Amino acid sequence: MAATIEENIEHANVELIASGGGVFEIEVDGDLIYSKKQTGEFPAEDDIVAALGER
């Protein structure tokens, strides 16, 4: 997903931070964009790229 974000969002700098317990979150400038912990589902790459493009 990091590669897809960097390919589609200009000036994106993606950092993977290891975690445990099935947590997968995407933050932009400290704002939570997506949380697998809250939704219970892993996001589709297209949905994340679209959400980031709206910012």
Summary of the structure (lengths in Angstrom):
residues: 55
radius of gyration: 10.9
end to end distance: 17.8
largest distance: 31.0
contacts: 107
relative contact order: 0.24
helix: 36%
strand: 16%
